[in-house]
Amino acid sequence: MSSYEQPRWLRDLQRFLPLKSQFALSGNVRDLQANEVAAGMVVPQPLNDVLAHTLREAGYEGVVLYEPIGGFRAIPSMGEDASTGDNLLRELGLTPNNGQAAAALDLFSETLERLVHRQGEPIALIVDFASRLTVRSPDLSAAEHQLFTRALLLSHQVRGRPAGSQRRPYFNTVIWIVEKEGDLPDWLLVNNPRIRSIPIPKPDQLSRRALAPALLRPLAATDLLPEVYQNAINAFVEGTEGMLLLDLSAIAVLAKVEGVPISQMSDAVRRYKVGVTEDPWQRIDRNKIRKAETFVHERVKGQKQAVTHMLDIVKRAMTGVGNNRNGNRPRGVAFFAGPTGVGKTELAKTITHLLFGDESAYIRFDMSEFSAEHADQRLIGAPPGYVGYDAGGELTNAIREKPFSVVLFDEIEKAHPRILDKFLQILDDGVLTSGRGHRVYFSEALIIFTSNLGIYRTDEVGRRVQNVSASDSYEAVQAQLLSEISRYFKEELNRPEILNRIGENLVVFDFIREDVAEQIFDQMVNGVLTDLQSQGYTISLSDGARAALHALCLKNLANGGRGIRNQVEAHLVKPVARALFDQDVQPGTNLHVNALEAGTLTLVAV
């Protein structure tokens, strides 16, 4: 394992301490920071403690902290007497009480000048929560304006100490800690060569790996095998990509409190992300999935290849084979392509029922509603200051409520290309940040896209013509659709990376062939009759009526199973409902349909 290297922001601060008198630290300032307190010993510490430790090592005699509520206090070094800090505060004209000296804005402004011009060994002032010194940065009050004007003048008037053989030319340094640079007046920072702005990023993998031993060591048993310990560290580091060190510390505490063994650190990370203890994926009956093909074919007719392909994706999601389960990427991803009405949405519902025993875990978004450029705000929520900000996003809210879900994005090609960038983030990182700043994880979701791409094309004169038909073999349909989908993402959208993330999970559905249409017709008609029977009406069809209905329903299969359903409703359900109402038929009556012509149904009691 390589030796620990300080984060870049801290190295920048150390490098510029002899050159600048004031600094503005922004970004990830409320997180813990990695700090090497001794050779080879890296621990997580608050930013102020890391700064104080760094400044002391750089040669500063004292470090003073100012907070808008608590005022001033000295940060003591290891073993330093508390009176030393009180003496330093008195030297700055303050009156300490129990180690603290309250100071309003005007007194803080005066103290700032005394500190900067102080003679002797260099000292540093850390101004924490500096963002809260102003009500509105662009519209300062008189006291706020005086404070920052004084800070600006001091940055130009201050003089460094002469450089000697044992000393570098340090200033009495002022460090402003803000959430973002814009929290301080622009005229203080912009184009001011005397103040250095240093952004603090989220912890990278090196920082997380350096801290992992300190966080996980209390969980390790004395007889733990080295390879098990190293695997736990790897799972911990890889699973916390994009998270704060505060989160890492909380995960370690969670694992200890809930008794998660160190060998299952990925489970502790999952619990922290999605907020639940049990993992529904682990509770799914594997025998049920092994025997699922028959169950799925009862609901999705004529799609043997698509069903087999989708069940393979489900099995891979359950086992984790080929998937880095320590990361945030979704459990599984599928892209359903094929003609309308062939069972794409029905298969998504069936898979949801198969996995969770409840179709309410199925979340559907009709992407034709997201064709506008700014429709992504509906998914993740409006940014602060915009209408609807407090409502959150439809997608992010749904996943926060049900992290274990099947998420269906229907007719993806109708969404605005800007929306597709969000999908790229989901497929690649498995994380979306909502407009309210919540990080939402898709690591336990199964993502399904549907599309009609490739079924039609535009000819030379701009007409929309059919690209594939039911007369083509399934192999020909599959090849044509895959080619068109590839062309669409690479040439029209110029987003081949989305297709790369989907990979081999393109599931092509076949047309509804005549033999399959027969099965769908029988299933739908029998379903209608069974439903009527449950309401107390026993209705039978004559051979002639059934043959007439069959001819009407299967005359045109262009709309697939949905088209058959529409015809059954038009020529059976509606006429039966009309006859029952007009003839005031009471439940318990046996009825017979002996004629069905042009939508006219003859219903007689038997």
C-alpha positions in Angstrom: 0.0 0.0 0.0 1.4 3.4 -1.0 2.3 6.0 1.7 -0.3 8.6 2.6 -0.2 11.8 0.5 -1.8 14.9 1.9 -4.8 16.2 -0.2 -4.0 18.8 -2.7 -5.9 21.6 -1.0 -3.8 21.2 2.2 -0.6 21.1 0.2 -1.7 24.3 -1.6 -2.4 26.0 1.7 1.1 25.1 3.1 2.7 26.2 -0.1 1.1 29.7 -0.1 1.3 30.4 3.7 4.5 32.4 3.2 3.1 34.2 0.1 -0.5 35.2 1.0 -1.9 36.7 4.2 -5.5 35.7 3.8 -7.2 32.6 2.4 -10.8 31.6 1.6 -11.5 27.9 1.9 -14.8 26.8 0.3 -16.6 23.6 -0.8 -16.5 20.5 1.4 -15.8 22.4 4.6 -18.4 20.8 6.9 -17.0 17.3 6.4 -14.3 15.5 8.3 -10.8 15.7 6.8 -8.0 13.2 6.6 -5.1 14.2 8.8 -1.8 12.4 9.4 -1.3 13.1 13.1 1.8 10.8 13.3 3.9 8.9 10.8 1.6 6.4 9.1 -1.4 7.3 11.4 -4.2 9.0 9.4 -7.4 9.9 11.3 -10.5 11.8 10.4 -10.7 15.2 12.1 -12.8 18.4 11.8 -11.5 21.0 9.4 -10.6 23.4 12.2 -8.4 20.8 14.0 -6.6 19.9 10.7 -5.9 23.6 10.1 -4.7 24.2 13.6 -2.4 21.1 13.4 -1.1 22.2 10.0 -0.5 25.9 11.1 1.3 24.8 14.3 3.6 22.5 12.3 4.3 25.4 9.9 5.6 27.5 12.7 2.6 29.5 14.0 2.8 30.4 17.7 -1.0 30.4 18.2 -4.2 29.7 16.4 -7.4 31.6 17.2 -10.9 30.6 16.1 -13.8 32.9 15.6 -17.4 31.9 15.2 -20.4 34.3 14.8 -22.2 32.9 17.9 -19.4 31.9 20.2 -16.9 34.6 19.4 -13.2 34.1 19.8 -11.3 31.1 21.4 -7.8 29.9 21.2 -7.2 26.4 19.8 -4.6 24.9 22.2 -1.8 22.6 21.0 -1.1 19.2 22.6 -0.3 19.7 26.3 -0.6 23.5 26.2 -2.0 25.3 29.3 -5.4 26.9 28.9 -4.0 30.2 30.3 -1.8 30.5 27.2 -4.9 30.9 25.0 -6.5 33.4 27.4 -3.3 35.5 27.4 -3.3 35.5 23.6 -7.0 36.7 23.6 -6.2 39.4 26.1 -3.2 40.5 23.9 -5.8 41.1 21.1 -7.8 43.3 23.4 -10.5 40.7 24.3 -11.9 39.7 27.6 -11.9 35.9 27.8 -14.4 34.0 30.0 -13.9 30.3 30.4 -11.6 30.3 27.3 -14.0 32.3 25.1 -14.5 36.0 24.3 -17.8 37.0 22.8 -17.5 39.6 20.0 -20.1 41.2 17.8 -19.4 42.3 14.2 -17.9 45.7 15.1 -15.6 44.2 17.8 -14.6 41.4 15.4 -13.6 44.0 12.8 -11.4 45.9 15.3 -9.8 42.6 16.6 -9.1 41.6 13.0 -6.9 44.7 12.5 -5.0 44.2 15.9 -4.4 40.6 15.0 -3.0 41.3 11.5 -0.7 44.0 12.7 0.5 42.1 15.8 4.3 41.8 16.2 6.2 38.8 17.4 5.8 35.1 16.4 3.1 34.6 13.7 -0.4 33.7 14.7 -3.4 32.7 12.6 -7.1 33.4 12.8 -9.7 30.9 11.5 -13.0 32.6 10.7 -15.5 29.7 10.7 -19.0 30.0 9.3 -17.9 33.2 7.6 -20.9 32.7 5.2 -23.1 33.6 8.2 -21.4 37.0 8.8 -23.7 38.6 6.2 -27.4 38.4 5.6 -27.0 38.9 1.9 -23.6 39.1 0.3 -24.6 41.4 -2.5 -26.5 43.8 -0.1 -24.2 44.4 2.9 -25.2 46.4 6.0 -23.0 49.3 7.2 -21.2 47.1 9.8 -20.8 44.2 7.3 -19.4 46.6 4.7 -16.9 48.1 7.2 -15.7 44.6 8.2 -14.9 43.4 4.7 -13.5 46.7 3.6 -11.1 46.5 6.5 -10.2 42.9 5.5 -9.5 44.1 2.0 -7.3 47.0 3.1 -5.4 44.7 5.5 -4.7 42.2 2.8 -2.9 45.0 0.9 -1.2 46.7 3.9 0.2 43.7 5.7 3.9 43.1 5.5 5.7 39.8 5.9 8.5 39.2 8.3 12.0 39.2 7.0 13.3 35.8 5.9 16.0 34.4 8.0 18.0 31.2 8.0 15.4 29.5 10.3 12.3 31.4 9.3 10.1 31.8 6.3 8.3 35.1 5.8 5.0 34.3 7.4 2.1 36.7 7.9 -0.4 36.8 10.7 -2.8 34.8 8.6 -6.6 35.0 8.3 -8.5 32.0 6.9 -12.1 32.5 5.9 -14.2 29.3 5.9 -17.3 29.5 3.6 -19.6 27.1 1.9 -19.0 28.8 -1.5 -16.9 31.7 -2.6 -19.9 33.8 -3.4 -20.7 34.0 0.3 -18.0 36.6 0.6 -18.2 39.9 -1.3 -16.9 39.6 -4.8 -14.9 42.8 -4.5 -12.9 41.2 -1.7 -11.9 38.1 -3.6 -12.1 38.7 -7.3 -8.9 39.9 -8.9 -7.3 40.3 -5.4 -3.8 38.9 -5.7 -3.4 39.2 -1.9 -6.0 36.6 -1.1 -5.8 32.9 -2.1 -9.1 31.0 -2.7 -8.7 27.2 -2.2 -11.6 24.8 -2.9 -11.9 21.7 -0.7 -13.3 18.8 -2.8 -15.0 15.7 -1.5 -12.7 12.9 -0.4 -11.1 10.9 -3.2 -10.3 7.2 -3.2 -6.8 7.8 -1.8 -8.2 9.7 1.2 -10.9 7.1 1.8 -8.4 4.3 1.6 -6.0 6.0 3.9 -8.7 6.4 6.5 -10.3 3.0 6.2 -7.9 1.2 8.6 -8.6 3.7 11.3 -12.3 3.4 10.9 -12.5 -0.4 10.5 -9.8 -1.5 13.0 -12.3 -1.4 15.9 -14.5 -3.9 14.0 -11.7 -6.4 13.2 -11.2 -9.4 15.4 -7.7 -10.3 16.5 -7.8 -13.6 14.6 -9.1 -12.0 11.4 -7.4 -13.3 8.3 -5.4 -10.6 6.4 -7.1 -11.2 3.1 -10.6 -10.9 4.7 -9.5 -7.6 6.3 -8.2 -6.3 3.0 -11.3 -7.3 1.1 -13.4 -5.4 3.7 -11.3 -2.3 3.2 -11.7 -2.6 -0.6 -15.5 -3.0 -0.3 -15.6 -0.1 2.1 -13.6 2.2 -0.2 -15.3 1.2 -3.5 -18.8 1.3 -2.0 -18.4 4.8 -0.6 -17.5 6.6 -3.9 -18.8 10.1 -3.8 -19.6 10.1 -0.1 -18.2 12.3 2.7 -15.8 11.2 5.4 -18.6 11.9 7.8 -20.6 9.2 6.0 -17.7 6.8 6.2 -17.4 7.3 9.9 -21.2 6.9 10.3 -21.1 3.6 8.3 -18.4 2.2 10.6 -20.5 3.2 13.7 -23.6 1.6 12.1 -21.8 -1.6 11.4 -20.7 -1.8 15.1 -24.1 -0.9 16.5 -26.0 -3.4 14.3 -23.4 -6.1 14.6 -22.5 -6.3 10.9 -19.3 -8.3 10.6 -16.3 -6.7 9.0 -16.5 -9.4 6.2 -19.9 -7.9 5.1 -18.9 -4.2 4.9 -20.7 -3.9 1.6 -23.9 -4.7 3.5 -23.2 -2.0 6.0 -22.7 0.5 3.2 -25.9 -0.6 1.6 -27.8 -0.2 4.8 -26.5 3.4 5.2 -27.4 4.3 1.6 -30.9 3.0 1.4 -31.8 3.2 5.1 -33.2 -0.3 5.7 -31.7 -3.3 7.4 -33.2 -6.1 5.4 -32.3 -6.7 1.7 -35.4 -7.8 -0.3 -33.1 -9.1 -3.0 -31.7 -11.7 -0.6 -35.2 -12.7 0.5 -36.4 -13.6 -3.1 -37.1 -17.3 -3.4 -34.6 -18.7 -5.8 -36.7 -21.7 -6.7 -39.4 -19.3 -7.7 -37.0 -17.6 -10.2 -35.8 -21.0 -11.5 -39.4 -21.9 -12.3 -40.4 -18.4 -13.4 -40.5 -19.0 -17.2 -43.8 -20.8 -17.1 -45.3 -18.0 -14.8 -44.1 -15.3 -17.1 -45.3 -16.9 -20.3 -48.8 -17.1 -18.9 -48.8 -13.3 -18.9 -46.5 -12.5 -21.8 -47.3 -14.5 -24.8 -45.1 -15.3 -27.8 -41.9 -13.7 -26.5 -39.7 -16.7 -25.6 -36.4 -15.0 -26.5 -37.2 -11.8 -24.7 -38.4 -13.6 -21.6 -35.4 -15.8 -21.4 -33.1 -12.8 -21.9 -34.9 -10.8 -19.2 -34.8 -13.7 -16.7 -31.0 -14.0 -17.3 -30.7 -10.3 -16.3 -32.7 -11.0 -13.2 -30.6 -14.0 -12.2 -27.4 -11.9 -12.7 -28.9 -9.1 -10.6 -29.6 -11.6 -7.8 -26.2 -13.3 -7.8 -24.2 -10.1 -8.6 -22.1 -12.0 -11.2 -20.4 -9.5 -13.5 -21.6 -6.6 -11.4 -19.5 -4.7 -8.9 -21.9 -4.9 -5.9 -19.6 -2.6 -3.9 -20.5 0.3 -6.1 -23.6 2.2 -6.8 -24.7 0.9 -10.2 -28.2 -0.5 -10.5 -28.8 -4.1 -9.8 -29.8 -4.6 -13.4 -30.5 -2.7 -16.6 -32.7 -3.7 -19.6 -33.7 -2.0 -22.8 -36.9 -3.4 -24.3 -37.3 -2.8 -28.0 -40.0 -3.9 -30.3 -43.4 -3.2 -31.8 -46.3 -1.6 -29.9 -48.6 -3.9 -27.9 -46.3 -7.0 -27.8 -45.8 -7.1 -24.0 -42.9 -4.8 -23.1 -44.7 -3.0 -20.3 -46.5 -6.2 -19.3 -43.1 -8.0 -18.9 -41.9 -5.2 -16.6 -45.0 -5.6 -14.4 -44.6 -9.4 -14.4 -41.0 -9.2 -13.4 -41.9 -6.8 -10.6 -44.6 -9.2 -9.3 -42.2 -12.1 -9.6 -39.5 -10.3 -7.6 -41.4 -8.5 -4.9 -44.8 -10.1 -5.0 -46.4 -6.7 -5.4 -46.7 -4.6 -8.6 -46.7 -1.4 -6.4 -42.9 -1.7 -6.4 -43.1 -0.9 -10.1 -42.5 2.8 -10.9 -43.4 4.0 -14.4 -42.5 7.2 -16.2 -44.1 8.0 -19.5 -41.2 9.7 -21.3 -43.5 11.5 -23.8 -44.3 13.8 -20.8 -40.6 14.7 -20.6 -40.0 16.1 -24.1 -39.3 19.7 -23.0 -35.8 20.8 -22.4 -36.2 21.6 -18.7 -38.4 18.5 -18.0 -35.5 17.0 -16.1 -36.5 19.2 -13.2 -39.6 17.1 -12.9 -37.4 14.0 -12.3 -34.9 15.5 -9.8 -36.7 18.6 -8.6 -36.3 22.3 -9.3 -33.1 24.0 -8.0 -33.3 26.4 -5.0 -35.1 29.6 -5.7 -37.4 28.1 -8.4 -41.1 27.2 -8.2 -41.6 23.7 -6.9 -38.2 23.5 -5.2 -39.7 22.3 -1.9 -41.6 19.4 -3.6 -38.6 17.5 -4.8 -38.3 15.4 -8.0 -40.7 12.7 -9.0 -38.0 10.1 -9.7 -35.7 11.0 -6.7 -38.7 11.0 -4.3 -39.9 7.7 -5.6 -36.5 6.0 -5.2 -36.0 7.5 -1.7 -39.4 6.0 -0.7 -38.8 2.6 -2.5 -35.2 2.0 -3.1 -36.0 -1.7 -4.0 -38.0 -1.1 -7.2 -38.4 -1.8 -10.8 -38.2 1.5 -12.6 -39.7 1.7 -16.1 -39.0 4.5 -18.4 -41.5 4.0 -21.2 -40.9 5.1 -24.8 -37.5 6.6 -24.0 -36.9 8.0 -27.5 -39.6 10.6 -26.8 -37.7 12.2 -24.0 -35.6 15.3 -24.6 -31.9 14.5 -25.1 -31.0 16.5 -22.0 -33.0 13.9 -20.0 -30.7 11.2 -21.3 -27.8 12.7 -19.6 -29.5 12.0 -16.3 -29.9 8.3 -17.3 -26.2 8.2 -18.1 -25.5 9.3 -14.6 -27.8 6.6 -13.2 -26.3 3.9 -15.3 -22.7 4.9 -14.7 -22.7 6.2 -11.1 -26.0 4.9 -9.8 -26.6 8.2 -8.0 -28.7 11.3 -8.7 -28.6 14.5 -6.6 -32.0 16.0 -6.1 -32.8 19.7 -6.4 -32.8 19.7 -2.6 -29.3 18.3 -2.4 -30.3 14.7 -1.4 -28.1 12.0 -2.9 -30.4 9.2 -4.2 -29.0 5.8 -4.8 -30.2 3.4 -7.5 -28.0 0.5 -6.3 -31.0 -1.6 -5.4 -33.2 -0.8 -8.4 -33.8 -2.7 -11.6 -33.9 -0.1 -14.5 -36.0 -0.9 -17.6 -36.3 1.3 -20.7 -38.8 0.6 -23.5 -38.7 1.9 -27.0 -40.3 1.5 -30.4 -37.1 2.6 -32.2 -36.5 0.8 -35.5 -40.1 -0.2 -36.2 -40.6 2.8 -38.5 -38.2 4.9 -40.6 -38.5 8.1 -42.7 -38.1 7.6 -46.4 -36.6 9.9 -49.0 -39.6 12.2 -49.2 -40.1 12.4 -45.4 -42.9 9.9 -45.1 -43.0 7.5 -42.1 -42.9 4.0 -43.4 -42.6 0.6 -41.7 -39.1 -0.6 -41.3 -39.9 -4.2 -40.2 -43.1 -6.2 -40.4 -44.7 -9.4 -39.0 -43.7 -11.2 -42.2 -40.0 -10.9 -41.3 -38.4 -13.6 -39.1 -37.6 -12.8 -35.5 -33.9 -12.9 -36.4 -34.4 -10.3 -39.1 -36.5 -8.1 -36.8 -33.8 -8.4 -34.1 -31.0 -7.5 -36.4 -32.9 -4.5 -37.9 -33.9 -3.1 -34.5 -30.5 -3.4 -33.0 -29.0 -1.7 -36.0 -31.5 1.2 -35.9 -31.1 1.6 -32.1 -27.3 1.8 -32.5 -27.6 4.4 -35.3 -30.1 6.5 -33.3 -27.8 6.8 -30.2 -24.6 7.2 -32.2 -25.7 9.5 -35.0 -28.9 11.3 -34.1 -28.3 11.7 -30.3 -24.5 11.6 -30.5 -24.6 9.7 -27.2 -23.0 6.3 -27.8 -21.9 6.2 -24.2 -25.5 5.5 -23.1 -25.7 2.5 -25.4 -22.3 1.3 -24.1 -23.7 1.4 -20.5 -26.7 -0.7 -21.6 -24.3 -3.1 -23.2 -25.8 -6.5 -24.1 -29.0 -5.9 -22.2 -31.0 -4.9 -25.3 -34.0 -7.2 -25.3 -35.8 -7.4 -28.6 -39.5 -8.4 -28.7 -41.1 -10.1 -31.7 -44.3 -9.2 -33.5 -47.5 -10.9 -32.3 -47.8 -13.8 -34.8 -51.1 -15.5 -35.6 -50.6 -18.5 -33.4 -49.8 -16.2 -30.5 -52.7 -14.0 -31.3 -55.0 -17.0 -31.0 -53.7 -17.6 -27.5 -54.1 -13.9 -26.5 -57.7 -13.9 -27.9 -58.7 -16.9 -26.0 -57.1 -15.6 -22.8 -58.9 -12.3 -23.1 -62.3 -13.6 -24.0 -62.2 -16.2 -21.2 -61.0 -13.5 -18.8 -64.0 -11.3 -19.7 -66.4 -14.2 -19.2 -64.8 -15.2 -15.9 -65.0 -11.6 -14.6 -68.7 -11.5 -15.5 -69.3 -14.8 -13.7 -67.7 -13.4 -10.6 -70.4 -10.6 -10.8 -73.2 -13.2 -11.0 -73.7 -13.4 -14.8 -73.0 -16.7 -16.5 -72.6 -15.9 -20.2 -71.7 -18.4 -23.0 -70.9 -17.7 -26.7 -72.2 -19.7 -29.6 -69.7 -21.0 -32.1 -70.9 -18.5 -34.6 -70.6 -15.5 -32.3 -67.1 -16.6 -31.1 -66.0 -17.1 -34.7 -67.3 -13.6 -35.7 -65.6 -12.1 -32.7 -62.4 -14.0 -33.6 -62.4 -12.6 -37.1 -62.9 -9.0 -35.9 -60.1 -9.2 -33.3 -57.5 -10.9 -35.4 -58.2 -9.0 -38.6 -55.3 -6.6 -38.0 -52.4 -7.4 -35.7 -50.5 -4.2 -36.3 -51.2 -3.1 -32.7 -50.3 -6.4 -31.2 -52.0 -7.6 -28.0 -53.3 -4.2 -27.2 -55.1 -4.1 -30.5 -56.8 -7.4 -29.7 -57.8 -6.1 -26.3 -59.3 -3.0 -27.9 -61.4 -5.1 -30.3 -62.6 -7.4 -27.5 -63.8 -4.4 -25.6 -65.5 -2.9 -28.6 -67.2 -6.0 -29.8 -67.8 -8.0 -26.6 -67.5 -6.0 -23.4 -69.4 -2.9 -24.5 -72.3 -4.8 -26.2 -72.7 -7.1 -23.2 -72.7 -4.2 -20.8 -75.3 -2.4 -23.0 -77.5 -5.5 -23.2 -77.3 -6.2 -19.5 -78.3 -2.6 -18.7 -81.1 -2.2 -21.4 -82.7 -5.6 -20.6 -82.3 -5.1 -16.8 -80.8 -8.5 -16.4 -80.4 -9.5 -12.8 -77.4 -11.4 -11.3 -77.9 -15.1 -11.3 -79.3 -15.3 -14.8 -77.7 -17.6 -17.3 -77.3 -15.9 -20.7 -76.2 -16.9 -24.2 -74.8 -14.9 -27.0 -76.0 -16.4 -30.3 -75.2 -13.7 -32.7 -72.6 -11.0 -33.1 -72.7 -8.9 -36.3 -71.2 -5.4 -36.8 -71.1 -4.8 -33.0 -74.7 -5.9 -32.5 -75.0 -8.6 -29.9 -78.0 -10.8 -29.4 -78.2 -11.9 -25.7 -80.9 -14.4 -24.7 -81.7 -16.0 -21.3 -81.4 -19.8 -21.1 
